[in-house]
Amino acid sequence: MYLIPKNIKVKREIFKGFGLSEIILMAISIGIGYILSMFINIYYLKMISFVFFPILTFLLLIPLPNGNTLLKIIKKFLKFRLKQKEYKIK
């Protein structure tokens, strides 16, 4: 495994920390929120359902100071929990 220097970007970023894949995921979440808000008639619930998924997606994709995102941390945690071996004491 080779180390990549800090001044070299691995992926193309449109905004700082946001690449094309993150923007596509944000667009999908906005679409899901819009579709859900079309089925609800109460104004407050309509606004909450429209805004909930984009805000959740943004919070999961925003880069942390160490370069990871919350989504990557959750994926690594779940992978660790599922692959963890249990040892029995004899």
LINVEN-V927094 format. One line per field, one symbol per residue. ss: DSSP state (A for helix, B for strand, O for the rest). phi: phi as a letter, one per 30 degrees, with the letter a starting at -180 (. if undefined). burial: + if it has 9 or more other ideal C-beta (glycine too) atoms within 8 Angstrom, else -. A space follows every 50 residues. Layout:
# LINVEN-V927094
ss = ???
phi = ???
burial = ???
This chain:
# LINVEN-V927094
ss = OOOOOOOOOOOOBBBOOBBAAAAAAAAAAAAAAAAAAAOOOOAAAAAAAA AAAAAAAAAAAOBOOOOOBAAAAAAAAAAAAAAOOOOOOO
phi = .cdcdddcddbdcdcdiccddddddddddddddddddddccddddddddd cdddddddddcdddedjdcdddddddddddddcdccccdc
burial = ------------+----++--++-++--++-+++-++--+-----++-++ ++++-+++-+++------++--++----------------
